[in-house]
Amino acid sequence: MFALTLAGCSGETEGDETAPDAQAGPREVTTAMVESQPLAEPVKAFGTIAAKQRSAIGALTEGPVERIFVKVGDRVSRGQPLFRIRQADYQRRVVEAQAAVDLTSAQAIEAERRYERVMALAPRGFVSKAQVDAAETELAVARAQKAQAQAALGTAQQALADTITRAPYDGVVTARMVDEGVYLNNRFSMGGQSAALELQELGIVAAIVNAPQEYVDAFRRNMPARVYIEGFEQPFDSTVYIINDRVDPESRMVELRLPIDNPDYRISSGLAVRAEISVPPVQAIVLPRLAILGDSAAAYVFVVVSGKAQRREVAFDSIDLDRVRIRSGLEPGDEVILNPPATLRNDEPVKSRRTRGAS
């Protein structure tokens, strides 16, 4: 680390009546040698809170909505009824399917009895081979018809059960798209309304943030992070859980997902977030902000070369209120002037008073 002494220039002696004579020599400036040092700077990323899951809940069967059991804001548990489709038609189909099962069961019993009589007479030669084959075929057909009717009954019973749509997971009702009486169509190709409610799982939320691509090789799963959510005073601890392998070609940003426990549902989806991700230290040139002149679009510093102050254009990023990280314009070994006076000019002779460090 560089130890910075932000000393001012000693161009004239306070209270010296012969000050004009003191300006004859080179201006004395405080300088430091530029060195590369480890900088553990968290990467800042910005994004939005998203629910772990978000589902538009539609009906498994078609028909008009008979009853909606929940309202927006309700917390629901997995398996809890959400709404019900009118059941009359589905109840009738169950009754019809049950009647078909009863009929085919009776037919199967009759076929079995006939087959048993034929097989009892066959060894004594009272029935022909053709009669035996016919009895066997009749029994097989009866059994198949019974199985078919039982399958149809199971389908009808399932359709009746599906008239009540239940929550697929623990969550919060975040939107209601229909009211009672609206016909829901579960065949999307036919058009019409297909979803009744929106459900979000918020027991765990994810901060979906975008970070600069220059750090893509530094990111690792389980890296610690702190997430600052708009509307909350204290940050939330998290880790990098997902690193999207795709870098956006337009923004040059990489997407990260950071989970946050939300057992009391305090955090809502859609909130703006800022994440600070702890990455390993990197070698960097750090200067005090007072060494930088100009603005961020045309920043520059003064370095001492052969006893003269020379202007050097630089690019930098802010670390905090007092320090900046130099991206370009300086190299280790340069002698930079700290807190240069506003009247310092390019190629002006200077006398260095070097300090130990520059940060």
TORKOL-4160 file (C-alpha; in steps of 0.2 Angstrom, whole numbers, padded with zeros to 4 digits, m for minus):
359
<pt num="1" X="0000" Y="0000" Z="0000"/>
<pt num="2" X="0005" Y="0018" Z="m0004"/>
<pt num="3" X="0006" Y="0030" Z="0011"/>
<pt num="4" X="0001" Y="0047" Z="0004"/>
<pt num="5" X="0005" Y="0063" Z="0012"/>
<pt num="6" X="m0006" Y="0076" Z="0004"/>
<pt num="7" X="0006" Y="0091" Z="0008"/>
<pt num="8" X="0004" Y="0107" Z="m0001"/>
<pt num="9" X="0017" Y="0116" Z="m0011"/>
<pt num="10" X="0029" Y="0127" Z="m0002"/>
<pt num="11" X="0030" Y="0141" Z="m0015"/>
<pt num="12" X="0033" Y="0156" Z="m0002"/>
<pt num="13" X="0036" Y="0158" Z="0016"/>
<pt num="14" X="0022" Y="0165" Z="0026"/>
<pt num="15" X="0025" Y="0182" Z="0032"/>
<pt num="16" X="0041" Y="0184" Z="0022"/>
<pt num="17" X="0042" Y="0202" Z="0015"/>
<pt num="18" X="0055" Y="0196" Z="0001"/>
<pt num="19" X="0042" Y="0183" Z="m0006"/>
<pt num="20" X="0045" Y="0189" Z="m0024"/>
<pt num="21" X="0064" Y="0183" Z="m0023"/>
<pt num="22" X="0058" Y="0166" Z="m0017"/>
<pt num="23" X="0049" Y="0163" Z="m0033"/>
<pt num="24" X="0065" Y="0164" Z="m0043"/>
<pt num="25" X="0069" Y="0145" Z="m0041"/>
<pt num="26" X="0059" Y="0129" Z="m0046"/>
<pt num="27" X="0043" Y="0127" Z="m0038"/>
<pt num="28" X="0043" Y="0114" Z="m0024"/>
<pt num="29" X="0030" Y="0100" Z="m0025"/>
<pt num="30" X="0026" Y="0085" Z="m0015"/>
<pt num="31" X="0028" Y="0069" Z="m0026"/>
<pt num="32" X="0027" Y="0050" Z="m0024"/>
<pt num="33" X="0033" Y="0035" Z="m0034"/>
<pt num="34" X="0019" Y="0026" Z="m0043"/>
<pt num="35" X="0018" Y="0007" Z="m0038"/>
<pt num="36" X="0007" Y="m0007" Z="m0042"/>
<pt num="37" X="m0002" Y="m0014" Z="m0026"/>
<pt num="38" X="m0015" Y="m0027" Z="m0022"/>
<pt num="39" X="m0033" Y="m0019" Z="m0022"/>
<pt num="40" X="m0047" Y="m0029" Z="m0015"/>
<pt num="41" X="m0061" Y="m0019" Z="m0023"/>
<pt num="42" X="m0079" Y="m0027" Z="m0023"/>
<pt num="43" X="m0087" Y="m0028" Z="m0040"/>
<pt num="44" X="m0103" Y="m0018" Z="m0041"/>
<pt num="45" X="m0117" Y="m0025" Z="m0051"/>
<pt num="46" X="m0135" Y="m0018" Z="m0053"/>
<pt num="47" X="m0151" Y="m0027" Z="m0057"/>
<pt num="48" X="m0168" Y="m0032" Z="m0050"/>
<pt num="49" X="m0176" Y="m0044" Z="m0037"/>
<pt num="50" X="m0185" Y="m0059" Z="m0045"/>
<pt num="51" X="m0196" Y="m0073" Z="m0037"/>
<pt num="52" X="m0188" Y="m0090" Z="m0037"/>
<pt num="53" X="m0203" Y="m0096" Z="m0047"/>
<pt num="54" X="m0217" Y="m0086" Z="m0056"/>
<pt num="55" X="m0232" Y="m0095" Z="m0064"/>
<pt num="56" X="m0247" Y="m0090" Z="m0073"/>
<pt num="57" X="m0260" Y="m0103" Z="m0066"/>
<pt num="58" X="m0272" Y="m0110" Z="m0078"/>
<pt num="59" X="m0286" Y="m0123" Z="m0077"/>
<pt num="60" X="m0282" Y="m0141" Z="m0081"/>
<pt num="61" X="m0300" Y="m0143" Z="m0088"/>
<pt num="62" X="m0311" Y="m0132" Z="m0098"/>
<pt num="63" X="m0326" Y="m0123" Z="m0092"/>
<pt num="64" X="m0333" Y="m0107" Z="m0083"/>
<pt num="65" X="m0325" Y="m0102" Z="m0067"/>
<pt num="66" X="m0337" Y="m0106" Z="m0053"/>
<pt num="67" X="m0327" Y="m0100" Z="m0038"/>
<pt num="68" X="m0311" Y="m0092" Z="m0034"/>
<pt num="69" X="m0305" Y="m0096" Z="m0017"/>
<pt num="70" X="m0290" Y="m0083" Z="m0015"/>
<pt num="71" X="m0287" Y="m0065" Z="m0018"/>
<pt num="72" X="m0271" Y="m0055" Z="m0023"/>
<pt num="73" X="m0259" Y="m0055" Z="m0008"/>
<pt num="74" X="m0265" Y="m0071" Z="m0001"/>
<pt num="75" X="m0251" Y="m0083" Z="0005"/>
<pt num="76" X="m0255" Y="m0101" Z="m0001"/>
<pt num="77" X="m0247" Y="m0118" Z="0003"/>
<pt num="78" X="m0244" Y="m0132" Z="m0009"/>
<pt num="79" X="m0260" Y="m0141" Z="m0013"/>
<pt num="80" X="m0271" Y="m0128" Z="m0007"/>
<pt num="81" X="m0287" Y="m0125" Z="m0018"/>
<pt num="82" X="m0286" Y="m0109" Z="m0029"/>
<pt num="83" X="m0301" Y="m0109" Z="m0040"/>
<pt num="84" X="m0314" Y="m0121" Z="m0046"/>
<pt num="85" X="m0322" Y="m0124" Z="m0064"/>
<pt num="86" X="m0340" Y="m0129" Z="m0065"/>
<pt num="87" X="m0342" Y="m0147" Z="m0061"/>
<pt num="88" X="m0359" Y="m0152" Z="m0067"/>
<pt num="89" X="m0353" Y="m0159" Z="m0084"/>
<pt num="90" X="m0338" Y="m0168" Z="m0077"/>
<pt num="91" X="m0349" Y="m0176" Z="m0063"/>
<pt num="92" X="m0361" Y="m0182" Z="m0077"/>
<pt num="93" X="m0346" Y="m0190" Z="m0087"/>
<pt num="94" X="m0341" Y="m0199" Z="m0071"/>
<pt num="95" X="m0358" Y="m0206" Z="m0069"/>
<pt num="96" X="m0359" Y="m0212" Z="m0087"/>
<pt num="97" X="m0341" Y="m0220" Z="m0086"/>
<pt num="98" X="m0346" Y="m0229" Z="m0070"/>
<pt num="99" X="m0362" Y="m0236" Z="m0079"/>
<pt num="100" X="m0351" Y="m0242" Z="m0094"/>
<pt num="101" X="m0340" Y="m0251" Z="m0081"/>
<pt num="102" X="m0355" Y="m0259" Z="m0073"/>
<pt num="103" X="m0361" Y="m0265" Z="m0090"/>
<pt num="104" X="m0345" Y="m0272" Z="m0096"/>
<pt num="105" X="m0342" Y="m0280" Z="m0080"/>
<pt num="106" X="m0358" Y="m0289" Z="m0082"/>
<pt num="107" X="m0354" Y="m0294" Z="m0099"/>
<pt num="108" X="m0337" Y="m0300" Z="m0094"/>
<pt num="109" X="m0345" Y="m0311" Z="m0080"/>
<pt num="110" X="m0357" Y="m0319" Z="m0093"/>
<pt num="111" X="m0343" Y="m0322" Z="m0105"/>
<pt num="112" X="m0333" Y="m0331" Z="m0091"/>
<pt num="113" X="m0348" Y="m0342" Z="m0087"/>
<pt num="114" X="m0350" Y="m0347" Z="m0105"/>
<pt num="115" X="m0332" Y="m0350" Z="m0107"/>
<pt num="116" X="m0332" Y="m0362" Z="m0092"/>
<pt num="117" X="m0347" Y="m0371" Z="m0098"/>
<pt num="118" X="m0339" Y="m0374" Z="m0115"/>
<pt num="119" X="m0323" Y="m0379" Z="m0108"/>
<pt num="120" X="m0332" Y="m0392" Z="m0097"/>
<pt num="121" X="m0340" Y="m0400" Z="m0112"/>
<pt num="122" X="m0325" Y="m0400" Z="m0123"/>
<pt num="123" X="m0316" Y="m0415" Z="m0116"/>
<pt num="124" X="m0332" Y="m0426" Z="m0119"/>
<pt num="125" X="m0333" Y="m0420" Z="m0137"/>
<pt num="126" X="m0350" Y="m0411" Z="m0135"/>
<pt num="127" X="m0343" Y="m0395" Z="m0142"/>
<pt num="128" X="m0333" Y="m0392" Z="m0158"/>
<pt num="129" X="m0316" Y="m0384" Z="m0159"/>
<pt num="130" X="m0325" Y="m0368" Z="m0167"/>
<pt num="131" X="m0336" Y="m0366" Z="m0152"/>
<pt num="132" X="m0321" Y="m0367" Z="m0140"/>
<pt num="133" X="m0312" Y="m0354" Z="m0150"/>
<pt num="134" X="m0328" Y="m0343" Z="m0151"/>
<pt num="135" X="m0330" Y="m0344" Z="m0132"/>
<pt num="136" X="m0311" Y="m0339" Z="m0129"/>
<pt num="137" X="m0313" Y="m0324" Z="m0141"/>
<pt num="138" X="m0329" Y="m0318" Z="m0133"/>
<pt num="139" X="m0321" Y="m0319" Z="m0116"/>
<pt num="140" X="m0306" Y="m0309" Z="m0121"/>
<pt num="141" X="m0316" Y="m0296" Z="m0130"/>
<pt num="142" X="m0327" Y="m0294" Z="m0114"/>
<pt num="143" X="m0312" Y="m0292" Z="m0103"/>
<pt num="144" X="m0304" Y="m0279" Z="m0115"/>
<pt num="145" X="m0321" Y="m0269" Z="m0115"/>
<pt num="146" X="m0321" Y="m0270" Z="m0096"/>
<pt num="147" X="m0303" Y="m0263" Z="m0095"/>
<pt num="148" X="m0307" Y="m0250" Z="m0108"/>
<pt num="149" X="m0322" Y="m0244" Z="m0098"/>
<pt num="150" X="m0312" Y="m0244" Z="m0082"/>
<pt num="151" X="m0299" Y="m0233" Z="m0090"/>
<pt num="152" X="m0312" Y="m0221" Z="m0096"/>
<pt num="153" X="m0319" Y="m0220" Z="m0078"/>
<pt num="154" X="m0302" Y="m0216" Z="m0072"/>
<pt num="155" X="m0300" Y="m0202" Z="m0085"/>
<pt num="156" X="m0317" Y="m0195" Z="m0080"/>
<pt num="157" X="m0313" Y="m0195" Z="m0062"/>
<pt num="158" X="m0297" Y="m0187" Z="m0065"/>
<pt num="159" X="m0305" Y="m0173" Z="m0075"/>
<pt num="160" X="m0318" Y="m0170" Z="m0061"/>
<pt num="161" X="m0304" Y="m0169" Z="m0048"/>
<pt num="162" X="m0295" Y="m0157" Z="m0060"/>
<pt num="163" X="m0309" Y="m0145" Z="m0060"/>
<pt num="164" X="m0301" Y="m0139" Z="m0044"/>
<pt num="165" X="m0285" Y="m0130" Z="m0047"/>
<pt num="166" X="m0272" Y="m0131" Z="m0033"/>
<pt num="167" X="m0256" Y="m0122" Z="m0029"/>
<pt num="168" X="m0241" Y="m0131" Z="m0036"/>
<pt num="169" X="m0230" Y="m0124" Z="m0022"/>
<pt num="170" X="m0230" Y="m0112" Z="m0007"/>
<pt num="171" X="m0231" Y="m0094" Z="m0013"/>
<pt num="172" X="m0241" Y="m0078" Z="m0014"/>
<pt num="173" X="m0255" Y="m0073" Z="m0026"/>
<pt num="174" X="m0248" Y="m0058" Z="m0036"/>
<pt num="175" X="m0262" Y="m0056" Z="m0049"/>
<pt num="176" X="m0280" Y="m0061" Z="m0053"/>
<pt num="177" X="m0284" Y="m0061" Z="m0072"/>
<pt num="178" X="m0302" Y="m0067" Z="m0071"/>
<pt num="179" X="m0318" Y="m0067" Z="m0061"/>
<pt num="180" X="m0331" Y="m0080" Z="m0058"/>
<pt num="181" X="m0341" Y="m0084" Z="m0074"/>
<pt num="182" X="m0326" Y="m0082" Z="m0086"/>
<pt num="183" X="m0324" Y="m0097" Z="m0097"/>
<pt num="184" X="m0306" Y="m0104" Z="m0096"/>
<pt num="185" X="m0299" Y="m0113" Z="m0111"/>
<pt num="186" X="m0284" Y="m0125" Z="m0108"/>
<pt num="187" X="m0281" Y="m0127" Z="m0127"/>
<pt num="188" X="m0270" Y="m0113" Z="m0131"/>
<pt num="189" X="m0271" Y="m0115" Z="m0150"/>
<pt num="190" X="m0290" Y="m0112" Z="m0148"/>
<pt num="191" X="m0287" Y="m0095" Z="m0141"/>
<pt num="192" X="m0297" Y="m0087" Z="m0126"/>
<pt num="193" X="m0292" Y="m0085" Z="m0108"/>
<pt num="194" X="m0281" Y="m0098" Z="m0101"/>
<pt num="195" X="m0274" Y="m0091" Z="m0085"/>
<pt num="196" X="m0284" Y="m0086" Z="m0070"/>
<pt num="197" X="m0270" Y="m0081" Z="m0057"/>
<pt num="198" X="m0252" Y="m0077" Z="m0055"/>
<pt num="199" X="m0242" Y="m0086" Z="m0041"/>
<pt num="200" X="m0225" Y="m0082" Z="m0036"/>
<pt num="201" X="m0213" Y="m0092" Z="m0024"/>
<pt num="202" X="m0205" Y="m0079" Z="m0013"/>
<pt num="203" X="m0198" Y="m0089" Z="0001"/>
<pt num="204" X="m0182" Y="m0087" Z="m0008"/>
<pt num="205" X="m0179" Y="m0073" Z="m0020"/>
<pt num="206" X="m0165" Y="m0070" Z="m0032"/>
<pt num="207" X="m0155" Y="m0054" Z="m0036"/>
<pt num="208" X="m0153" Y="m0055" Z="m0055"/>
<pt num="209" X="m0138" Y="m0042" Z="m0058"/>
<pt num="210" X="m0127" Y="m0037" Z="m0072"/>
<pt num="211" X="m0108" Y="m0035" Z="m0070"/>
<pt num="212" X="m0095" Y="m0029" Z="m0082"/>
<pt num="213" X="m0088" Y="m0042" Z="m0093"/>
<pt num="214" X="m0070" Y="m0038" Z="m0088"/>
<pt num="215" X="m0073" Y="m0047" Z="m0072"/>
<pt num="216" X="m0080" Y="m0063" Z="m0080"/>
<pt num="217" X="m0065" Y="m0073" Z="m0077"/>
<pt num="218" X="m0064" Y="m0068" Z="m0059"/>
<pt num="219" X="m0082" Y="m0073" Z="m0054"/>
<pt num="220" X="m0084" Y="m0090" Z="m0046"/>
<pt num="221" X="m0099" Y="m0099" Z="m0038"/>
<pt num="222" X="m0101" Y="m0096" Z="m0020"/>
<pt num="223" X="m0092" Y="m0080" Z="m0020"/>
<pt num="224" X="m0098" Y="m0069" Z="m0005"/>
<pt num="225" X="m0109" Y="m0054" Z="m0009"/>
<pt num="226" X="m0119" Y="m0040" Z="m0001"/>
<pt num="227" X="m0135" Y="m0035" Z="m0009"/>
<pt num="228" X="m0142" Y="m0018" Z="m0006"/>
<pt num="229" X="m0161" Y="m0017" Z="m0010"/>
<pt num="230" X="m0170" Y="m0001" Z="m0013"/>
<pt num="231" X="m0182" Y="0003" Z="0002"/>
<pt num="232" X="m0171" Y="m0007" Z="0015"/>
<pt num="233" X="m0158" Y="0001" Z="0026"/>
<pt num="234" X="m0147" Y="m0014" Z="0029"/>
<pt num="235" X="m0139" Y="m0025" Z="0016"/>
<pt num="236" X="m0142" Y="m0044" Z="0014"/>
<pt num="237" X="m0129" Y="m0057" Z="0014"/>
<pt num="238" X="m0128" Y="m0068" Z="m0001"/>
<pt num="239" X="m0117" Y="m0078" Z="m0013"/>
<pt num="240" X="m0115" Y="m0080" Z="m0032"/>
<pt num="241" X="m0126" Y="m0095" Z="m0036"/>
<pt num="242" X="m0127" Y="m0094" Z="m0055"/>
<pt num="243" X="m0116" Y="m0086" Z="m0068"/>
<pt num="244" X="m0124" Y="m0085" Z="m0085"/>
<pt num="245" X="m0112" Y="m0091" Z="m0098"/>
<pt num="246" X="m0119" Y="m0079" Z="m0110"/>
<pt num="247" X="m0112" Y="m0061" Z="m0111"/>
<pt num="248" X="m0124" Y="m0048" Z="m0118"/>
<pt num="249" X="m0116" Y="m0043" Z="m0135"/>
<pt num="250" X="m0123" Y="m0025" Z="m0133"/>
<pt num="251" X="m0121" Y="m0020" Z="m0115"/>
<pt num="252" X="m0105" Y="m0031" Z="m0113"/>
<pt num="253" X="m0112" Y="m0037" Z="m0096"/>
<pt num="254" X="m0113" Y="m0054" Z="m0088"/>
<pt num="255" X="m0128" Y="m0060" Z="m0078"/>
<pt num="256" X="m0126" Y="m0066" Z="m0060"/>
<pt num="257" X="m0140" Y="m0073" Z="m0049"/>
<pt num="258" X="m0138" Y="m0071" Z="m0030"/>
<pt num="259" X="m0151" Y="m0080" Z="m0019"/>
<pt num="260" X="m0158" Y="m0071" Z="m0003"/>
<pt num="261" X="m0168" Y="m0080" Z="0011"/>
<pt num="262" X="m0185" Y="m0072" Z="0012"/>
<pt num="263" X="m0195" Y="m0082" Z="0025"/>
<pt num="264" X="m0207" Y="m0068" Z="0030"/>
<pt num="265" X="m0209" Y="m0062" Z="0012"/>
<pt num="266" X="m0202" Y="m0044" Z="0016"/>
<pt num="267" X="m0194" Y="m0043" Z="m0001"/>
<pt num="268" X="m0205" Y="m0041" Z="m0016"/>
<pt num="269" X="m0201" Y="m0045" Z="m0034"/>
<pt num="270" X="m0197" Y="m0031" Z="m0045"/>
<pt num="271" X="m0187" Y="m0021" Z="m0032"/>
<pt num="272" X="m0171" Y="m0012" Z="m0039"/>
<pt num="273" X="m0154" Y="m0019" Z="m0031"/>
<pt num="274" X="m0136" Y="m0016" Z="m0030"/>
<pt num="275" X="m0124" Y="m0030" Z="m0027"/>
<pt num="276" X="m0106" Y="m0029" Z="m0021"/>
<pt num="277" X="m0097" Y="m0045" Z="m0025"/>
<pt num="278" X="m0080" Y="m0049" Z="m0016"/>
<pt num="279" X="m0067" Y="m0054" Z="m0029"/>
<pt num="280" X="m0049" Y="m0059" Z="m0026"/>
<pt num="281" X="m0037" Y="m0044" Z="m0025"/>
<pt num="282" X="m0029" Y="m0037" Z="m0041"/>
<pt num="283" X="m0014" Y="m0027" Z="m0044"/>
<pt num="284" X="m0019" Y="m0009" Z="m0047"/>
<pt num="285" X="m0012" Y="0009" Z="m0047"/>
<pt num="286" X="m0021" Y="0019" Z="m0033"/>
<pt num="287" X="m0020" Y="0038" Z="m0031"/>
<pt num="288" X="m0028" Y="0051" Z="m0020"/>
<pt num="289" X="m0042" Y="0060" Z="m0028"/>
<pt num="290" X="m0033" Y="0076" Z="m0025"/>
<pt num="291" X="m0019" Y="0071" Z="m0038"/>
<pt num="292" X="m0032" Y="0071" Z="m0052"/>
<pt num="293" X="m0036" Y="0087" Z="m0061"/>
<pt num="294" X="m0049" Y="0090" Z="m0074"/>
<pt num="295" X="m0065" Y="0080" Z="m0075"/>
<pt num="296" X="m0069" Y="0062" Z="m0078"/>
<pt num="297" X="m0070" Y="0065" Z="m0097"/>
<pt num="298" X="m0053" Y="0074" Z="m0098"/>
<pt num="299" X="m0043" Y="0069" Z="m0082"/>
<pt num="300" X="m0025" Y="0072" Z="m0080"/>
<pt num="301" X="m0011" Y="0072" Z="m0068"/>
<pt num="302" X="0007" Y="0080" Z="m0067"/>
<pt num="303" X="0022" Y="0069" Z="m0067"/>
<pt num="304" X="0040" Y="0074" Z="m0064"/>
<pt num="305" X="0052" Y="0070" Z="m0079"/>
<pt num="306" X="0069" Y="0077" Z="m0079"/>
<pt num="307" X="0065" Y="0091" Z="m0066"/>
<pt num="308" X="0050" Y="0097" Z="m0075"/>
<pt num="309" X="0031" Y="0094" Z="m0072"/>
<pt num="310" X="0023" Y="0086" Z="m0087"/>
<pt num="311" X="0005" Y="0084" Z="m0090"/>
<pt num="312" X="m0002" Y="0066" Z="m0092"/>
<pt num="313" X="m0019" Y="0061" Z="m0098"/>
<pt num="314" X="m0027" Y="0047" Z="m0087"/>
<pt num="315" X="m0042" Y="0036" Z="m0086"/>
<pt num="316" X="m0048" Y="0031" Z="m0068"/>
<pt num="317" X="m0062" Y="0023" Z="m0058"/>
<pt num="318" X="m0068" Y="0030" Z="m0041"/>
<pt num="319" X="m0064" Y="0018" Z="m0026"/>
<pt num="320" X="m0071" Y="0029" Z="m0013"/>
<pt num="321" X="m0072" Y="0048" Z="m0009"/>
<pt num="322" X="m0053" Y="0049" Z="m0007"/>
<pt num="323" X="m0046" Y="0037" Z="m0019"/>
<pt num="324" X="m0046" Y="0032" Z="m0037"/>
<pt num="325" X="m0040" Y="0018" Z="m0047"/>
<pt num="326" X="m0029" Y="0022" Z="m0062"/>
<pt num="327" X="m0035" Y="0013" Z="m0078"/>
<pt num="328" X="m0023" Y="0020" Z="m0090"/>
<pt num="329" X="m0010" Y="0034" Z="m0092"/>
<pt num="330" X="0003" Y="0029" Z="m0078"/>
<pt num="331" X="0015" Y="0015" Z="m0076"/>
<pt num="332" X="0024" Y="0009" Z="m0060"/>
<pt num="333" X="0040" Y="0020" Z="m0058"/>
<pt num="334" X="0032" Y="0036" Z="m0063"/>
<pt num="335" X="0034" Y="0051" Z="m0051"/>
<pt num="336" X="0017" Y="0059" Z="m0049"/>
<pt num="337" X="0014" Y="0076" Z="m0041"/>
<pt num="338" X="0002" Y="0075" Z="m0026"/>
<pt num="339" X="m0011" Y="0089" Z="m0024"/>
<pt num="340" X="m0004" Y="0099" Z="m0038"/>
<pt num="341" X="m0007" Y="0118" Z="m0037"/>
<pt num="342" X="m0019" Y="0126" Z="m0049"/>
<pt num="343" X="m0006" Y="0137" Z="m0056"/>
<pt num="344" X="0006" Y="0123" Z="m0061"/>
<pt num="345" X="0010" Y="0123" Z="m0080"/>
<pt num="346" X="0016" Y="0110" Z="m0092"/>
<pt num="347" X="0035" Y="0109" Z="m0093"/>
<pt num="348" X="0037" Y="0120" Z="m0078"/>
<pt num="349" X="0053" Y="0117" Z="m0068"/>
<pt num="350" X="0049" Y="0109" Z="m0051"/>
<pt num="351" X="0059" Y="0103" Z="m0036"/>
<pt num="352" X="0052" Y="0086" Z="m0029"/>
<pt num="353" X="0049" Y="0083" Z="m0011"/>
<pt num="354" X="0046" Y="0064" Z="m0012"/>
<pt num="355" X="0035" Y="0055" Z="0001"/>
<pt num="356" X="0035" Y="0036" Z="0004"/>
<pt num="357" X="0019" Y="0031" Z="m0006"/>
<pt num="358" X="0005" Y="0037" Z="m0017"/>
<pt num="359" X="m0011" Y="0030" Z="m0009"/>
